[in-house]
């Protein structure tokens, strides 16, 4: 089995947009079976040392996620970021980046002049790798984003709203646009409404798609995504700031013939693993014992079975006499039952032996039935 390598991360998971662009094994970029809502992504450039190496965007004509990797340079970035911009707003783009160990990404908002200055400057520790994204003017007068936190236990959302007006040019761009500054932002939890349901469904579709392109070899256990809503009530995916994965347990259909999910457990169940009677009987059926084979031989050759039975009774009688002799040497009295606690222990052993014998006989009967059916 092969698939895309998907690894977890914190701060900025820059590969998320590439995974969303990658088609799954049904040649789809999103799950059509569940009728997932369309995934809109603004013009997004992935940067390494401030040089673009991939450009992703959603085609407004087809609704599909597109990628370009040729003829990318600083001039191309500026051209895309300034094209069809809101003339009433001076904010053109946002840079999102992080350094190893960061739990949250940094965000820097730029005007046209600020963007050119940023791209011309030498990269720092937090700008060596990241993404540059066209700014989507949100619905309302203030900038905000919706942060979706998903785990196996459930989904929660909050809206981070900047308390300043976006068009208040008396303030610095960063002050009126940032969404992760406690001094300028208010955090408002979201409850179950239409938007909540829509974002939860979209998040589920993203999770299923990523697991699909990884050939279901990983399971996502935690995810934090950021979204924005524009003036036309369209949902835009911005970036991912947390992804936690673990290896997925193999499905029975994925196993090779004769391979088990945990062979050690099937044979011995390891230390500390309690095996029920049903499990033990099933194991015997799956792995026929020598006793079941002997029974089959007895059916085919009755005379040999009779002699084997006599031999077995002879050995049992001999063993009984030996046990009696041992008891006589130990106590001085042949066959005298133990007293007190010894009686209780002997009784427990007898009960345990009876249960074991009944269980073994039932398992042998099942094994013989299975072998008879196979023939």
Buried (B, 14 or more C-beta within 10 A) or exposed (E): EEBBEBEBBBBBBBBBBBBBBBEBEEEBBBBEEEEBBEBBBBBBBBBEEBBBEBBBBBEEEEEEBEBEEEEBEBEBBBEBBEEEBBEEBBBBBBBBBBBEEBEEBBBBBBBBEBBBEBBEEEBEEBBBBBBBBBBBBBBEEBBBBBBBBBEEEEBBBBBBBBEBBBBEEEBEBBBBBBBBEEEBBEEEEBEEEEBBEEBBBBBBBBBBBBBBBBBBBBBBBBBBBBBBBBEEEEBBBBBBBBBBBEEBEBEEEBEEEEEBEEEEBBEEBEEEEEEEEEBBBBBBBEEBBEBBEEBBEBEEEEEEBEEBEEEEEEEEEEEEEEEEEEBEEEEEEEEEEEEEEEEEEEEEEEEEEEEEEEBBEBBBBBBBEBBEEEE
